[in-house]
Amino acid sequence: MTDPRFQAVPIFRIFDEARARDFYVGFLGMTVDWEHRFEPETPIYMQVSLGPLKLHLSEHHGDCCPGSTVYVETTGLEAFHGEITAKGYKYNRPGLDDAPWGEKIMEVIDPFGNRLRFCES
């Protein structure tokens, strides 16, 4: 049973705000919900979302390690795959695979080595 008081929000390490926006907003179609800097020209910390999926993206050194993976349960994966591949994003052309355990899977890798593994039962 799900407890509505709790929701995990993964934090991904990023190194370049412009490249992160290009990938998460331009390619994946996410929205920037908010962003924070302690002062101008300091590292950014922001939240992006797509429907109920929320991610925090951080340029701060100690927040997290690059190269993490997030498993994202979804529906309509084939349509989403078609939507993002039609954009012709030159740095990532994800495939759509059938996993041996019966799920459809699409994995995308951001410019910083973080992976989003979209899965549909």
C-alpha positions, 0 to 999 in steps of 0.5 A, a space after each residue: 500500500 502506498 503512503 501518500 506522505 512519502 515520495 522519493 525524488 532522485 537527485 542527478 549531478 549535472 555539470 553544465 546548466 545549458 546542456 542539462 536544459 537542452 536534454 531534460 527540457 528540449 529532448 525529454 519535454 520536461 518542465 523546469 518547476 523551480 531553480 535556486 542559486 545562493 548567488 548569481 554565478 554559483 551552481 544551480 539546483 533545480 527541479 524538472 518534472 514530466 507528469 508525476 516524475 520529478 527529478 532534482 538536478 544539481 551542479 553542487 559537488 557534494 549532492 550526489 554522484 554522476 552516473 546514477 540510474 533511475 527506474 521510471 514506471 510508465 505507460 504509453 512508452 511506445 508513444 513517448 519513444 516516438 515523440 522524443 525520437 522524432 525530435 532528432 536529438 543528436 546526442 541520444 537515439 534510444 531504442 525500445 526493447 523487450 526485456 526477458 521479464 516481460 517489460 518494454 524498456 527505453 533507456 536514455 543517458 543524459 550528458 553527464 552519464 545519468 540514466 533514466 530507464 523508462 519501463 512499461 509492464 
